[in-house]
Amino acid sequence: MRNTLIVARRELGAYFATPVAVVFIVIFLALQGVLTFNLGNFFARNQADLQPFFNFIPWVLLLLVPAITMRLWAEERRLGTIELLLTLPITQTQAVLGKFLAAWVFCAIALLLTFPFVVTVNYLGAPDNGVIAAGYLGALLVAGSFLAVGSAVSAATKNQVIAFVVAVAVCFLFAVAAYPLVTDFLAKNAPVMAAVARRLSITARFDSFSRGILSLRDGIFFASFIGFWLFVSILVVDQKKAD
């Protein structure tokens, strides 16, 4: 655990040592602000809650999280520093978990900086802050899921652009898996896959959190999803080290 935290601190420090952190956070806050208060018709709804905020946040994370993960391993491989990292007295598992935790903490910081949204709705009305807290927890789990996918993809290539595009594509598939257009198509051609798609949909699981419903089943899904993709990351990193 100690080595994992050392790697996490190293990675988190690297984010804030460059303009990457500031650029990401500014873009994230700006997008969420515009989408929530403009496209989300926040004031026209005449209801003090953060439902418009949570409606858009999975899609914002879908685009921005791969921008974080594309450098997790791809940049290390391009610069040749991955060999140095893996020759340190740490295991591949510790390295993968450390990088993932750093990126997850970074996303948590970005979400925390949206507190003015919470202050605004509490000033305008009397929202259910329990529902808001559940929504934020769900958003953090969605970010973790996308980060885990992006980590596995980044570990497989040294090209950051490829890592970004493939991560967005894979995350998008899991995001729209339960949409009627997808499930209706699968129901006609592969009924079994339609049921599987509904169960693997990240946005469908997140919807429960955004409504204030904390389900053990959804929690297990996110934990399993993140664990699976981190396991894939470990396998890929180990394979690349062998190469």
Helices and strands as residue ranges (DSSP letters): H 2-16, H 20-34, I 35-39, H 51-69, H 74-79, H 81-87, H 92-112, H 115-124, H 129-155, H 160-175, H 180-189, H 191-200, H 202-210, H 216-242
